[in-house]
Amino acid sequence: MRSKANALDYRYFPEPDLPPLHLTAEWIAARKAELQELPVEKIKRYRDVYGFNKEYINVLIGDIQTNQRFEQFVKDGFEPALIAKWFAGPLAKYLNQHMKSISDLVCTYETMKGFFSAIQSGSLSDAHAKQVFEHLLAESGSVEDIVAHYGFTTMTDEELGRLAQEVFADNPQAVADLKA
């Protein structure tokens, strides 16, 4: 059997049919810009920029569809901590219990967007938000429909103040007793 005696036997012969490849710095920079963010970079960004803990980061990078949905919400101007809290908590719980992915949900991106908008604006209280979210994940419909159907309405401070004034006006004796 023939053996290679020395390094000279391992010579490089250029391929005559392949022309030399010359890449410009601009072309290389453009290709790098097209690349997706690496998971290690994403973990660092989530920790450093958003201040997320390991649990939030693992949920957000564990599934590409979940991560894409999270990134879209952040791009649309929602507070990252709010989205991560709901994704790592109730959403992750629901997906694990029902063995589904985020793409299998009956609620659309727009429906979830309406839900997060209602929370950020304060029109949906934290007490009702969890129940509304569970209904959103299980059945189709808008946030407004679910709130109206199940009676998850909240009062503004002005409405509460007006209601209190009506109660005081209807019960002058009780107000007088309280002041005395």
C-alpha atoms as one frame of an Amber mdcrd trajectory, in Angstrom:
protein
   0.000   0.000   0.000   1.301   3.400  -0.903   1.914   5.947   1.859   2.582
   9.654   1.777   6.208  10.148   2.572   6.307  13.860   3.268   4.374  17.101
   3.143   5.304  17.791  -0.462   2.850  15.106  -1.500   0.026  17.281  -0.132
   0.318  20.125  -2.577  -2.408  22.617  -3.386  -3.339  22.834  -7.046  -5.576
  25.783  -8.013  -8.698  24.864  -9.924  -8.329  26.360 -13.386 -12.098  26.559
 -14.013 -12.839  28.692 -10.922 -11.992  32.373 -11.202 -10.566  34.153  -8.149
 -13.249  35.469  -5.784 -12.876  39.094  -4.705 -15.376  40.328  -2.109 -15.742
  43.999  -1.256 -16.118  45.246   2.297 -19.525  46.698   1.387 -20.781  43.333
   0.138 -19.578  41.591   3.312 -21.229  44.263   5.494 -24.497  43.897   3.568
 -24.485  40.103   4.066 -23.754  40.517   7.784 -26.700  42.915   8.077 -28.982
  40.261   6.565 -28.054  37.688   9.213 -30.387  37.043  12.118 -29.303  37.914
  15.620 -27.494  34.985  17.208 -29.089  33.464  20.333 -26.099  34.468  22.471
 -26.444  38.086  21.307 -30.194  37.988  21.908 -29.722  36.655  25.447 -27.226
  39.421  26.162 -29.590  42.082  24.750 -32.570  40.791  26.730 -30.516  40.762
  29.927 -28.675  44.060  29.439 -31.248  46.214  27.647 -34.514  44.879  29.080
 -33.207  43.552  32.405 -34.945  40.178  31.993 -34.189  37.250  34.265 -33.324
  33.724  33.068 -36.934  32.556  33.181 -38.153  35.298  30.848 -35.210  34.837
  28.501 -35.669  31.059  28.286 -39.358  31.398  27.454 -38.735  34.091  24.852
 -35.889  32.349  23.022 -37.146  28.789  23.512 -39.501  28.966  20.532 -38.822
  30.999  17.398 -42.497  31.841  16.822 -42.878  33.088  20.395 -39.732  35.155
  19.993 -40.906  36.637  16.708 -44.254  37.544  18.263 -42.487  39.152  21.248
 -40.178  41.142  18.965 -43.165  42.328  16.923 -44.950  43.588  20.043 -41.825
  45.454  21.138 -41.444  46.897  17.638 -45.067  48.077  17.830 -44.246  50.099
  20.940 -45.380  47.859  23.775 -43.365  47.757  26.973 -41.061  44.697  26.795
 -41.469  43.875  30.499 -45.264  43.759  30.147 -45.140  41.426  27.146 -42.477
  39.185  28.715 -44.503  38.911  31.939 -47.553  37.631  30.062 -45.525  35.415
  27.715 -43.556  33.779  30.549 -46.584  33.445  32.821 -50.123  32.770  31.590
 -49.232  32.212  27.927 -46.443  29.710  28.653 -48.695  27.914  31.141 -51.528
  27.644  28.621 -49.242  26.457  25.802 -47.619  23.819  28.026 -50.921  22.523
  29.421 -52.496  22.229  25.987 -49.296  21.146  24.213 -49.607  23.901  21.618
 -47.349  26.472  20.045 -48.175  30.140  19.729 -49.156  29.636  16.082 -51.880
  27.169  17.174 -53.759  29.763  19.228 -57.226  30.863  18.200 -56.451  34.468
  19.105 -54.616  36.441  16.463 -51.786  38.907  16.776 -54.271  41.759  16.462
 -56.400  40.345  19.286 -53.383  40.066  21.574 -52.363  43.562  20.522 -55.763
  44.836  21.652 -55.345  43.018  24.961 -51.931  44.551  25.665 -53.197  47.971
  24.572 -56.039  47.707  27.076 -53.599  46.846  29.867 -51.172  49.642  28.979
 -53.944  52.225  28.730 -55.399  51.156  32.080 -58.834  50.296  30.680 -58.318
  46.678  31.770 -57.333  46.123  35.386 -54.755  43.544  36.438 -57.467  41.701
  38.360 -59.544  41.183  35.217 -56.664  40.875  32.758 -55.779  37.301  33.688
 -59.354  36.115  33.234 -59.732  37.982  29.946 -56.429  36.517  28.718 -57.575
  32.972  29.536 -60.763  33.551  27.535 -58.775  35.056  24.655 -56.550  31.996
  24.449 -59.427  29.523  24.611 -62.040  31.177  22.409 -62.124  33.527  19.474
 -63.315  37.072  19.889 -62.034  40.521  20.619 -61.037  41.888  23.999 -64.061
  44.205  23.954 -66.422  41.282  23.258 -65.008  39.202  26.118 -65.039  42.141
  28.537 -68.654  42.918  27.648 -69.799  39.279  27.691 -68.268  38.403  31.064
 -68.697  41.823  32.672 -65.022  42.632  33.216 -65.532  46.380  33.071 -63.502
  48.792  35.142 -64.443  52.220  36.398 -62.318  55.270  35.838 -61.554  57.568
  38.753 -64.019  60.119  37.372 -66.822  57.548  37.171 -66.080  56.327  40.690
 -66.055  59.910  42.014 -69.366  60.677  40.288 -70.907  57.509  41.731 -69.663
  58.400  45.229 -71.185  61.890  44.914 -74.539  60.333  43.936 -74.416  58.017
  46.967 -73.591  60.966  49.251 -76.461  63.009  47.760 -78.917  60.118  48.196
 -77.887  59.528  51.824 -77.474  62.924  53.558 -78.212  61.478  57.018 -75.397
  58.923  56.742 -72.999  61.658  55.621 -74.055  63.826  58.571 -73.603  60.925
  60.993 -70.155  60.252  59.589 -69.099  63.886  59.949 -70.310  64.088  63.552
